[in-house]
Amino acid sequence: MPKRSENAKAVAREVRERVRNGKKVILGEIIKNHGYSEAVSVIPQRVTQTKSYQEEIQPFVLAMVKERDKALKEAKKKRGKAQYHQLIEAVDKLNKNIQLLTGGRTGDETIVFNAEQVNIIARRTLARSQ
């Protein structure tokens, strides 16, 4: 089982780097590239919901949550100005990346999280990993 843990961590590191560099994240492809079978790669949650993956990705997610929250606070000050639109776009991108990194669904438009819900999820996940 230790090898699987290392594979899950490697998947998390590559996902984190792709997000950081603005590259497209295709979880199935990344999972397969790190030694998982085709059967596992078609159900990414089998990797993204593991403790190893979450431990590796969680600090990055928490940093993104903090950035998103700062952007939201700043957006309140900028309401009515051109920069407001840019801040809202940043919040949208951060939310999508947070969902992706935490194993959430990103392609289903019916799933919408507000800032409070994301913070609750992040705190619970962090508490479980400690």
N, C-alpha and C positions, 0 to 999 in steps of 0.2 A: 503493500500500500504506500510506502514512502515515495516510490517513483511517481505514482499518480498525484501525490501532493505537490511534488516538484513540477510536474507537468501543468497542474492547475495554476501554480504560481507563475510559471513561464507564460501561460496564456494571459494571465492578468497583466504581467509586465508588458507584453506586446500590445495588448489592448490599450493600456495606459499610454504607451509611446505613440501609438497611432492617433489617439485622441489628442495628445499633446501637440503632435505635428500636423494636425488637421487632415490626416489621411482617413480614407474610408475604412470602416471597421466591419469586416464580414466574419462574424464569430465562428461559423462552421468551418471556414477556411483556416482560421487561426488555430482552432482546436485541433483540426486534423494535422496541421503542420507541427504540432507539439506532441505527437505520438498517440493521439486518441483514434479510435476506430471510426469508420464511416457512420456506424449506428449512433455513436455518441455525438458526432459532429452535427447531425441533423436535429438534435435536441440540445442546444447550447446550455440550457438551464441545468443540465446534468453536471456541467463544469462550473458555470457561473454561480451556482448556489452552494458550492462546496465551501467548507470552512477555510481551506487553503486559499482559494481564489478570493474570498471576501476579505481575509486578513491582509492580502497583498494589495487589494484595490481600495480598501476602506480609507486609508489616509488621503489618497488622491481625491476620492469622492467628497470627503469632509472639507478639503480645501476648495473644491468646486462649489459646495454648498455655501461656504463662507463668502466666496466671490459673488455668487448669485445674490445672496442676501445684501451684500454691499451695493451691488448694482441696483437692486430694488429700492434701497434707501436713497441712493443718489437720484434715481428716476423720479422719486416724489419731489425732490428739490427742483428738478429740471422740467417738470411738466409744462408743456406749452412751448418748449424750445426744441430746436432741431436735434440736439444731443439726446433728447428723451427717446426718440425712435431707435437710436443706436443702442442705448441701454436696454431697451425692451428686446431687441434682437439678441443681445448678449445673454439676457436672462433665458430666452427661448432656447438658445444653443446650449447653455449650461444645463437647463432642465433635461433636454434630450440626451446629453452626454451622461448626466447623472443616472437617468433611467437605463441607458445602455450599460454603464459600468456596474450597476447594481443588479443586473439581470432582469430589469423590467422590460416590458414590451414597448417598442418604439414605433412600430408600424401601425398600431391600432389607434385611430384618431379619437375613439370613444373614451380612452383612458386619459384623464387629466388630473394632475396633482397640483395642489396649491403649495405655497412655500411652507406652510405649517405641516402639511402631510409629509413632505420630503424631509423636513427636519426631524419629525417623529421617527420615520423609517431609519434615517441615518443614526439617530441616538440609540435606537433599539439594536441595530446591527452592530454598532460599536460596543454596546454593553454586552452583547452575546460573545464578541470576540475577546473580551477581557477576562 
